[in-house]
Amino acid sequence: MTSEYYNFPLKTADLIQKKEHPHISLRESVSRMIHMVTITHFGEYKPDESLGCEIWDYDFENITNYQLFKEEIKKSFLRTIGKYEPRLSQVRVDIQVQQVEIKVTNRRTKSQITLRVDGVLTKTNEPFSYMENFFIGPLSYY
């Protein structure tokens, strides 16, 4: 069975030369869309500024109420995934936050976010699960 989902970024030079562009599975395509939502700040994608996640509003904040933070981020993910990923139904989002000490040149405490998205692939009625870990805070990207 040939997959109908294209790998990205698209290699436009290959498309112009009428070369076959690599394909990916439905599961991989949905995973990549969720990842894109995760790494995009609202307003960053100019054609549609509502694509993204609220988590980046907290990147340099001192979070005092982690329960409220988790609920706000969870709602943000549910809204965005619901809007931009119609291939996934019965979506559930779980957010875990833990403080991690990172040693680069000196010690820094970061918030490690574990995002888990579960649902059902609408086309195949198969269960779907996606998990990603990342850090928020200064010097998180090295």
C-alpha positions in Angstrom: 0.0 0.0 0.0 1.4 3.4 -1.0 1.3 6.1 1.6 -0.3 9.3 0.6 1.5 11.5 3.0 4.6 13.4 2.0 7.8 13.7 4.0 8.8 17.3 4.7 10.5 19.5 4.2 9.5 19.2 0.6 12.4 19.2 -1.8 11.0 21.6 -4.4 13.9 21.1 -6.8 13.0 17.4 -7.0 9.4 18.1 -7.5 10.2 20.6 -10.3 12.3 17.8 -12.0 9.3 15.5 -11.6 11.2 13.2 -9.2 9.3 11.1 -6.7 9.1 12.7 -3.3 9.5 10.4 -0.2 6.3 9.4 1.5 5.6 8.6 5.1 2.9 6.7 7.0 -0.3 8.2 8.4 1.1 7.6 12.0 4.3 9.4 11.2 2.5 12.3 9.5 0.2 12.8 12.5 3.2 12.6 14.8 5.1 15.2 12.8 2.0 17.5 12.9 1.8 17.2 16.7 5.6 17.9 16.9 5.1 21.0 14.7 2.4 22.2 17.1 4.6 21.6 20.0 7.6 23.6 18.7 5.6 26.5 17.3 4.7 29.6 19.3 1.4 31.3 18.5 1.9 33.9 15.8 5.1 32.4 14.5 3.5 30.8 11.5 2.3 33.9 9.6 -0.2 32.2 7.2 -2.2 31.1 10.3 -1.1 32.7 13.6 -3.4 30.4 15.6 -1.1 27.4 14.9 1.1 26.7 17.9 1.1 26.1 21.6 0.8 28.3 24.6 3.8 26.6 26.3 6.2 29.1 24.8 4.5 31.9 26.7 6.0 30.3 29.8 9.5 29.7 28.4 11.3 32.2 30.7 8.7 32.5 33.4 9.1 31.3 37.0 6.2 28.9 37.3 4.7 28.9 40.8 1.6 26.8 40.3 2.5 23.8 38.3 -1.0 22.3 38.4 -2.5 25.4 36.8 0.3 25.5 34.3 -0.3 21.9 33.3 -4.0 22.5 32.9 -3.5 25.6 30.7 -1.0 23.8 28.5 -3.2 20.8 28.2 -6.2 22.9 27.1 -3.9 24.7 24.6 -2.7 21.4 23.1 -6.3 20.0 22.9 -7.6 23.1 21.1 -4.8 23.2 18.6 -4.6 19.5 17.9 -8.4 19.4 17.6 -8.3 22.2 15.0 -5.2 21.1 13.0 -5.2 17.3 13.3 -8.6 16.0 12.1 -7.1 12.6 11.4 -7.0 12.0 15.2 -10.1 11.5 17.3 -10.7 10.9 21.0 -7.7 13.0 21.8 -6.3 12.9 25.4 -3.3 14.9 26.5 -1.2 14.4 29.5 1.5 16.8 30.7 4.1 16.0 33.3 6.5 18.6 34.6 9.6 18.0 36.6 12.6 20.1 37.7 15.9 18.9 36.3 19.3 20.2 37.1 21.5 20.6 34.0 25.2 21.1 34.1 26.5 23.1 31.2 29.2 25.5 32.4 27.3 26.1 35.7 24.2 24.5 37.2 20.8 25.4 35.9 17.5 24.1 36.9 15.1 23.6 34.0 11.5 22.5 33.7 11.4 19.3 31.8 8.0 18.8 30.1 6.8 15.4 29.1 3.9 15.6 26.6 1.9 12.5 25.8 -0.9 12.6 23.3 -3.2 9.5 22.9 -6.1 9.1 20.5 -7.5 7.1 17.7 -6.5 7.4 14.0 -9.8 8.2 12.3 -9.0 6.6 9.0 -8.0 3.2 10.4 -9.6 3.2 13.9 -6.2 2.2 15.4 -5.0 3.5 18.7 -2.3 6.3 18.4 0.2 7.4 21.0 2.8 10.2 20.8 5.3 11.2 23.5 7.9 14.0 23.5 10.2 15.5 26.1 11.6 19.0 26.0 12.9 21.7 28.3 11.7 25.3 28.9 13.8 28.0 30.4 17.0 29.9 29.6 19.7 27.9 27.8 17.3 25.1 27.1 18.4 24.8 23.5 22.0 23.6 23.2 
